[in-house]
């Protein structure tokens, strides 16, 4: 958006003539990815000129974040003030997030964002420290104009500064004079200085801060720049009284060309693990997610991405531990990027339109405790490793094609009957108890099975004590929500348990099983008119949508019936 026309002038840089505002969301971020990557030194500058771009005549106030830490507050004294924030920073990641945060005092906006690579040997900081620019001054300016690129190859902004008691002088610097100085100071600033004139031949000086000796003596050589720096923070001392004074034996007063003043900023919080960040960004891209995921996904915690939970990051980088993408309109296959979320404990991809098989790479998520894939259009079987983990109680697993199976034999020919839920690929409709009985009857009469079998798991020891306690409801699919006749269920379970004995003499024939199942259906049909129809109001993540029993993949009721 353009600023108001009355604020446009040739003296104001064109980059300030328009802004980008962020009226939606609490946090809006730019993701900078410098070629040099992490552990290098950068100058980062954000510029803001309100210029009444929104015709409200009221400049906003908002916060600026760098990565996971607050950088500074952006505040204006009036609508025509130009404000910029600059920091010298060494990122610990290959990317740099610059974020604007709404604090309820107007819409955040930005005019320009700049990133400059610096020499790593200058502006020396301690680990986890950065330098916030307080001021950068060009003393004795002859033009009273700002100095920056191209005069300064690092594009530092030098403000002109003069004082009535100082007298400017001029030095005939040429570009080669500054070639050996690693700070690469701009010639426009170095050829001017200020001094209190005095005759003599030598120019030696010392420096003090708040009357405490800081450094020296220093002796200047002709046309040789000298940079003096203080490597220790001065702490929160209030006003600073900086003094440069002639040292003993010097016959001329000191010369001061330029000065930079920085505030030390500690970045104590660790960002989210970079593999996790890359994975989640790839997932967002793969599924074209429109969620307002901005900046670091985990920290600061008040801006945690919706659908995510993360581990604590007091001393170490955060990891994503929970990812909920249910009902997010996901399509296509399950993206391989999920495999890089190594600390993931909870993954919910339910109620989408995902297709293809359940991928083997999900078995690489060793921390995973819950995996919900129900309500999709997935095909094939669940990887055996995941089934085994569920059997051991290490993983809660929910998928659309789980089954309970009974086996029996007629003569030499073995047959199989399945009681299962439909593999429709979504949870919009739940098979009723009556529909499930009809599937069982069809299978008993030789109709093709809907699902192929997996390796069987014996559940008699699990179900017997439940039946002994009379708790039939605890083995019924919760998604039936009580919409069944309990007598019909008891008869079906008793029929199933009659097929368990190892001796074929003790087991019913298939014709007997068929009769019993038909009676179950008759009981259900007779009572159907007395039931109140219920719609499935929610998708349960605590149970599998099985037919008669709340049991997972390919469970065998017992050995072959006769």
N, C-alpha and C positions, 0 to 999 in steps of 0.2 A: 504494500500500500504506500502511496506517495504521502509525504508530509504536506502541510498546507503551503500554498504558493508563496505566502509572505515570508516563509522561513527558508526559501530557496535563494541562495546567493552564490556568486562565483567564488567568494572567499570561503565557502563551506564545501568540503569535499563531496563529490557526487555520491560516494557510498553512504552518505547520511541523508540523501534526498528521499529514500524510501525505507520502509521497515517491514518486518514480518511479525505479525502478532499471533498469540496462542490463546484464544478465548476458551478452548475446551481442554479439560483435564487439569490435574494438579501439577504434573511435571511433563515438560516437553524438552526433548534432547536432540542435540546434534552429535553424531558419531563420527569422530575424526580418526582416520587410519593412515598415519604417516608411513612413508616407505621405510624409514629407518627403524621403525618399531620401538619396542619398549627399551627401558634403561638408557635412553638418550635424553638430552636436555632440550627443552622447547620453551619458546616464548609464546604464550597464548594470550590473545587480547580480544575482548568483547566490547563493542562500541554501541552506545545508545543515544539517540537523539529523538526526542518525542515529537517536536515540531507540530503538535496538535493534529496528528494524522487522523484521529478519530473524531475530530471536531467537538470534543468534550471539554477542552480547555482545562484538563486536569491530568497531570502526569501521574502514572501509577507508581507503585512501590512493590518490589518483588525480590526474590532471592536468586542467587546464581550458585549453582553447584558444579564442582569439578569431580567427575566420577561419583564416589559415594560420600564425599564430604562437602559441607557448605564452603563455598569460595568467598562470597561477599554479599552484601546487601546493595541493591541498586535503588538509589533514591535521588530525586531531583528537587532542587530548590525552586525552580520555575520551569515553565513549559519550553523555554528556549535554551535551557542548559544542555551542553554536551557532556556526557559522562562516559568514561571508559574504565574498564577493569583489566588489569594486566598481571600475569603471574608467570614466574619462571619455574618450570615443573619437570620432574623426571617420572614418567608413568611406569608402573609396574606391569602394564598390559600392553598389547600391541595396538590398542585402540584408546581413544580419549573421548569420554562423554562429557559434553558441556550442556548443562541443563538449566532451564528457567523454571522457577517454582512459584506458583500462585499462592500468595499468603492472604488473599482476601482484600487486597488494597488496590485493585485494578488489574487489567489484563497485561501479562508480561509481553514484551516485544523485544526485538533486537534489530540493530541497523547493520552491523558487520561483525564477522568472526574471523580472526586471523591466527594462523599457526606458522611460526618461524623456527627452523632448526638452528640451535646455537652450538658453539664449540663446547664440548663436554668439559674442558679444562677451566672454563670461566664460571663465575658466579657459583663458587663451591658451596655446596650444602651438605648437611649431615643426612644420613638415611632417614626417610619419612618426612623430610623438611622440604618446603617450597618457599619461594620468595614472592610476596605480594608487593607490587610496586606502590610506594608511597609518593615519591616524586623523582623526577629526572630533570636536571636543570643545566642549561647552557648559560654560563656566566659571561657577561660582557658582550652579549650579542649586538652586532652592528645593525642588523636588519629587523630585530624584534619579531622574527618569524620562527615558527616551529621547524626543527630540523628532523628529518626522518629519511627513509629510502627515497632516492638513490644515494643521498649523501651518507646514510648509515646502512651498511650492507645487511645488518640484522633487523632493520626497520624499527629500531627503538625511536620513541618519540621524545625529543629534547625540547623542553619549554625554555624560551628566553627569560633571563632573570638579571636584573640590574638593581644596584642599590646606590642611593645618592652619594654616599661617602666613599664609594669605590670609583676608581678611574679605569676605564677600559683601555687595554693596549692591544696591539695587533702583532702577530707573529707570522712570518712568511713561510708557513708550512706548505710543503708539497706532498703529494700522495705517498711518495716513498718514505717520508718521515714516519709514517704510521704503520709501515708494513710489518715491522717486527713486534708490534704490540698485539697480543692475542685477543684483546678486547675489541680490536678493530674499530677504534673510536672515529667518529665522523670528523673529517678535516674542517668542516664549517664550524664545529664547536671548539676544536683544539687550536685554531689560529686566533682565538680571542681569549682574553683573560682579564682579571681585575687585580689591582695592586694599590698599595699606598706607597707613592714614589719615595725612593731614598737612594742616594748615591752609593756606589760600592762595586765590588767585583764578584762577590759570591752570593749565592742564594740558597741558604739552608734553612729548613724549618722543621717543626715538630707539630703534633696534633694532640689535642685533648678533648674529651667529651665529659661535660659536667665537671670541669676542672680536674678530672683524673687523666693522667698520662695515658695516651692510647697508642702512640707510635712515633718513631723518629730517632735521631734526626735524618731527614731526607735531603739530598742535594740534587738539584736539577742540572741537567746537561743541555747544552744548546740544541734545540730542535729534536730532543729525545723525550717522548711522552713517558710519564710515570703514573702508574695506577697504584693507589694505596687502598687496601681493603681491610675490613675488620671481619674476622672469621667467627667471632663469638657474638651471640645475641646479647643485646643490652638489657633485655628483660622489659618488664612493664614499669618503666621508671618515670613515666609522665613526660614532662618537657625535656628536650635534649638541647644542651648548649654546646654546640660544636665550635671549636676554636683551632685555627691554623695560625701559628705564630713563629716568628723568626727565632732560630736557634742561636745559641751562644757562638760567637765567632762569625756569624753571617753579617754581611754588610748591606744586603738588600732584603726586602720583605718577601714573603712567599707569593707565588702566583697560583691562582685557582682557575682552571678552565671549565670544568664540569663536575657534577656530583650526581650520584644516584643513591636513593634512600629506599630501603626495602623493609617490610615487616615479615618476620618469620612465621610461616604457617605450617603447623604439623598435620600430616595426614596419617592418623593412627589406624583408621579402619582398613581392613583388607577387603578388596573387591571380591566378587564371586569368582570361583574357579573358572579360568578361561575356557577350558573344555566344555564346561556346563553352559557358559554364555554362548559359545559358538554353536553348540547343539540346539539350544532353544531358539536361536536366531534362524538356524537352518530349518527347524520345524515350522517356525512362523512363515518363512518364505515358501516352504514346500506346500503348505496348505492355504497360503494366502490369507492368513488370519488377520482380521481387522481389529483385533484388540489393541487398546492403547498401551502397548508395552514400550516403555521409554527408559533409556539409560540402563543402569545395572539392575538385573532382575530381583536381587535379594536385599540390597542395602542402598540407602538407609531404610530401616524397617517400616517407616511411615509411608514409604512409596513402594512397598512390596507389590510385585506384579499380581494382578488378579488371576487366580487359578494356580498359584505357586505357593509352596512353603519351602523354607530353607533352613539349613543348620546354622548354629550360632557361629559368629565370625569374630569373636573377641580377639583371638590370637592368630587364627588361620583363615584362609579364604573360605567363604561360604560355599556350600554345595546345595543344589536343588534336591530336596527330599520328597516333594510331592508335586504332582502335575495333574491337574484336572482339566481335561479338554472335552468333557462330556457335552453333548448337544451343541457342538461347535461347527456343525455342517462340514465336517472333514470328509473328503472323498479320496479315492485312490488307495494305494497300499499303505501299510504301516511303514513310515519312513525310517531308514537305517540310523538316522541321527539320534533316535531314542536310546540306542545302545551306548552312547557316550555319556549318558547321565548315570554315572556309576554309583552315585549315592542315593538314587531314586528308591523310595520305599513304597510309594503309592502312585499308581498310574491308572487313571480313569479315562478311557476312550469310548465309553458307552454312548449309545444313541446318536451315532453318526452314520455315514454311508461308506465306511471303509470296506474294501474288497480284497480279494486274494487270500493267501494262507496266513495263519498265525506264524510270524517269522521266527526262525531259530535264534536270531540275535537277541531276542528278549530273554533267553536263558543266560545271557551274559550279565544281566542285572542282578547280581548276587544279593544285593540289599533289599530287593523287592519283596514286600509283604502282602500287597494287595494289587491285583491286576483285574480290571473290569473291562471286558471287551464285548459285553452283551449289547444287543441292539444295533448290530452292524450287518454287513453282507459278506462276512468272512466265510471261507470255504476250507475244506480239509480238516485235519485233526490238530489238536493242541500238541506241541512238542512234548515228548515223553518226560523230559527233565522237569517241565513245569507241573505235569501231573504227579510225578514222584514227590516234588516239593509240597504239593497240596496234600498228598497222602500222609506225609510226615507232619503236617500242621505248620509248615514253614511259610506257606503261601495261601492266601485266600484268592481263589480263582473263579471268575464268572465269565462264561462264554455262551454262545447261542446254541451250540449243538452237543449238549451233554445228554447222556442216555442211561437208562437202567435196562438190563437185559436178562431174560430167562432163557435157559437152554433145556432142551429135552430131545429124546430120540424116539423115532418110530421104526422099529425093526433095525435094519442096518443103516438107515438114512437119518443123519442128524439134521435137525431143524433148529431155528432160533426165533424167538419172539421178542420184540422190543416194546417197552413202554417208555415213551420219550416225548419231548416237546418238539414242535415243528421248527425247522431251520429256516425261518422266514427272513432272517437278516435284520429284524427289528423287534422291538418289544411293544409295538402298538396294540397287538392283540395277543391275549394269553389263551392257550387251549383250555377249554372247560374240562371238568372231570368226565363229563359224558363223552366229549370228543376223544379223550384219551382212552377211555374204555373201548370205543369203536376201533381205534387204531390197534389195540391189543387183540380184539376179536378178529380183525382182518388178518393180522399176522398169524394168529392161531389157525386160521383157515388156509394158510399157505400163500397169502399175498406177499409181494416182495417187501423186504424190510426197507425202511426209509434211510437208515444209516448203516454204514459198515461198522463192524465192531472193532474196539481196541482191546488191549490186554485186559483181562477181567480182574476184578478185585472182589474178594469175598467179604460180605457185609453181615452175615448171619449173626456173628458175635456182637456186632454193633446194634442190630435191630431187636434181638431177642429181649434184652432187659427193658427196652422201651415199651415193647408190647406187654411185657409182664406187669409193668406199672400202669397199663391202660392209657398211655399217653399217645394215642394215635395221631393227634394233631401235630405233634412235634416232628413227624416224618412226612407230613404233607407239604407240598409246594406252597410256601407262604403267598405266592401270587394268586392262588385260587381264592384267597381272602374269605375262606369259610363257605364258598359257593359250591357246596357238595353235600350229599347225604352221608352222614358218618357211618350208617349201616352198610351202605354200598362200599365204602372205603374199607371197613373192617373185613367184609367178605372177600374183597380183592386181595387184601394183605394175607388173609388166612389161606387163600388159594395159592398165593405165591410161596408161603412158608411150607405148604404141603409138598411142594416140589423140591424141598431141601434135602431130605434124608438120602444117605448114600446108597441105600438098598433100593433097587428099582421096584421091588415088591411093595415097598411102603409109599411109593410115589403114585399120583393119579395118572391115568392115561391122558393123551391130548384131548380126546373127546370129552372126558370129564372136566378138564380145565376149561374147554370151550363152553360147556354148559354153565359152569360156575361164573364165568365172565359175563355170559348173557344175562344171568340172574342179577349180577351187579348192575348191568345196564338197565334192566327192568325196574329195579329198586330206584335207581337214579331218575328214570323217566317218570315213574309214578309220583315221586316227590317234587318233580320239577315245578309244578304249578304253585307250590307253596313257598317257593324261594323268592327272595327279593334279589333282582338282578343288580349286580354291582359292576361298575366299570373300574378298571385298574387305574387308580389316580396317580400312581407314582411308580418309578422304576426302583426296585429294591437292589441295593448293592450288597446285601447281607445274605443272599440266598441265590441258588441256581434255579432257573425255571425248568424244573424237571416235570415229569408227568404225574406220577403218584407220590414220589418220594423225593426228599431234599437230599439228593445224592449226586456225586459228580460222575465223570466220564466212565462209561462201559462197566457198570457194576453188575456182577453176576450174583443172582439170588442163590444159586447153589449148583450142584452137579447136574448131569443130564437127567431129566425126568423121562418117564417111559411113555 
